[in-house]
Amino acid sequence: LFKMLKDLRKQMSTKLQLPPFIIFQDPSLEAMSTYYPITEEELQNMPGVGSGKAKRFGKEFIALIAKHVE
C-alpha cells in the first residue's frame, strides 16, 4: 500500500506540477498505510495532514486506500 500511495503522489505531483512532499510527506503516507483512513476526517488525523491538504488532495488517496482494504 505504501508503494501504491507513493506512486499516486508522484502522478499527482507531475499533473499538478508540485514537488511530491507538498502533497504528502513520507511519514503521512506511512501512517496512511498503517491506519487505513477511508474518510476525510480520518485522513486529517494522520501526521502532517491538515484539513486543507485532506480537502485538496485526499479524495484520490482515500479511494486508493478503500479499494486496498476491500
Secondary structure, DSSP 8 states (H G I E B T S, - for coil): -HHHHHHHHHHHHHHHT--HHHH--HHHHHHHHHH---SHHHHHTSTT--HHHHHHHHHHHHHHHHHHH-
